[in-house]
Amino acid sequence: MLSTRVRTAAVARSLAGALLLAGSALWQPAYAQYRGFGFPFFGNPWFFGRPAPEPGAPRHRQPREREPANIAAPPPPQKSEITPAKTGIVIGDAMAEWLAYGLEQTYAESAAVGVVRKVRPSTGLIDPCKGEPRKWLEQSLAGEKPVFVAIMVGMNDRRSMPACGPSGKGDGAKAGTYAFRSKEWAEAYGKEVDEAISLLKSKGVPVFWVGLPPAKNIRAADIGFLNDLFREHAEKAGIGYIDVWDAFVDEDGDFTMRGPDVNGQTRLLRAADGLNFTKPGARKLALNLERDVGRTVLHPAPSEPPAVARGTNPPPVKPDERPVAGPVVPLTGAPQAVKGEALLGAAKPARAPSDPRRVGEPAAPARGRADDFSWPRAQDTGGAAPEESSDLPGGVGRAQSGDVAPGSGKPRPRGASRKSGENAR
């Protein structure tokens, strides 16, 4: 009987387990998206009213900035509804167009200054003996009244240049070419740079020469050679030179695609080709130029007054002006009069009286008196103290004092006054 009941209970438990497994299999497709085990209370974190995420959506993952496609040129300039009060010119090649695009972003919401692009992407300063760079610059500046001129060029000049004669055309004596980075090439190219600077300075406005940034597939030595040449001739001509190299390299000085933008956030600065820029990169490219334009054009420093000629006296001080510092007075000892400090017509200071007691100083003690601490004493030496005139107030002289016997200059012996007093009693 007992065994029959045990078998019945075991069969019931087996049937219950089978039903539980079957139910779990039926619930599994419905709760698979909740990452449970068939029932909501088996590992389901979104049970009890919590919202469930969308199927297949990643969790706790920040979207990563993707590499952009190869950007050939910046967007064209957009016509602003605000007419700027001043305009500046940016001249150069494709790099200059990115520079102008960065400045346009800076002054997009300001009417202080506008930017005019004067660019040719494939241009350069190498003259094919036809004077083309000069003609191009003259045409770019014709009819313009800018407040500043910025030039950025040279990326297309990393090649040999023809040797032109004095008349601007190649002749037999100087036929051939100059190799890039040679001494002859630097001299000939330097003349082109000087001529370009003179044309830009003819407008009578501040001129800025912007150096070249590093590029991905271009040797840094070639770009550095051009930047050194631009800097040398710019400083020699007295114009501003803007260095942008450090803005696009890492801590080791190597080219980098990413870096801090103008707000300090790490962003992608260069395009996929490593030559062109992104929007944050163009903004950073124009940052240093923007600062110099603001300092020299928008907020120029006040001109310094002319220096006082040597040998001339400084302007007199007004009588109502208080001196910065008064005379130096010593804190120890009595001040001594210096010759020449006394005022004319002033009364001479009165001398101290002969009696020191009138000025608050103690009188010298008489020899043999109780306050006389000189050594040897008068009784020991046997000398008589000199008679002194009675100069005390009220006519009481020293002769009438109890220490000196009347009629003689010798002092009384000790105890004499005491004995005379006792006898009087």
HELIX and SHEET records of a PDB file:
HELIX    1   1 LEU A    2  TYR A   31  1                                  30    
HELIX    2   2 ALA A   32  TYR A   34  5                                   3    
HELIX    3   3 ALA A   94  THR A  106  1                                  13    
HELIX    4   4 GLU A  132  LEU A  141  1                                  10    
HELIX    5   5 LYS A  183  LYS A  201  1                                  19    
HELIX    6   6 ALA A  220  ALA A  237  1                                  18    
HELIX    7   7 TRP A  245  PHE A  248  5                                   4    
HELIX    8   8 LYS A  279  LEU A  285  1                                   7    
HELIX    9   9 LEU A  287  VAL A  293  1                                   7    
HELIX   10  10 GLY A  294  LEU A  298  3                                   5    
HELIX   11  11 PRO A  356  VAL A  359  5                                   4    
HELIX   12  12 ALA A  378  THR A  381  1                                   4    
HELIX   13  13 PRO A  393  GLY A  395  5                                   3    
HELIX   14  14 ARG A  398  GLN A  400  5                                   3    
HELIX   15  15 ALA A  416  ALA A  424  1                                   9    
SHEET    1   A 5 GLY A 114  VAL A 119  0                                        
SHEET    2   A 5 THR A  87  GLY A  92  1                                        
SHEET    3   A 5 PHE A 148  MET A 152  1                                        
SHEET    4   A 5 VAL A 207  VAL A 210  1                                        
SHEET    5   A 5 GLY A 240  ILE A 242  1                                        
SHEET    1   B 2 MET A 161  PRO A 162  0                                        
SHEET    2   B 2 THR A 177  TYR A 178 -1                                        
SHEET    1   C 2 ARG A 258  PRO A 260  0                                        
SHEET    2   C 2 THR A 266  LEU A 268 -1                                        
END                                                                             
